[in-house]
Amino acid sequence: MPIYEYECSSCRSRFERKQRFDEEPVATCPRCSGKARRLIHSVPVVFKGSGFYCTDYGRGSACSSTGKCKEPECEAKVAEKKETKKEEKAQETK
């Protein structure tokens, strides 16, 4: 069950309630019986794994129209891929 945070519009006290999704929001403050409203907070997003650099599937805003990336992590990844391809070609020609 999620925990929701509420704020009283009269006394400005904040309180939390564990509620099911289908329950009605708390309407009154437990301290002063004033009108309470549910607070909405932003959620932090962390992107992990492949697919978030310009060397992966999509082209992000960090990449220019030429495909050259401005981010140091991407530059290192591109250089690593080039070295791997050179090594593979060298092994194939032997």
Secondary structure, 3 states (H helix, E strand, C coil): CCEEEEEECCCCCEEEEECCCCCCCCCECCCCCCEEEECCCCCCCCCCCCCCCCCCCCCCCCECCCCCECCHHHHHHHHHHHHHHHHHHHHHHC
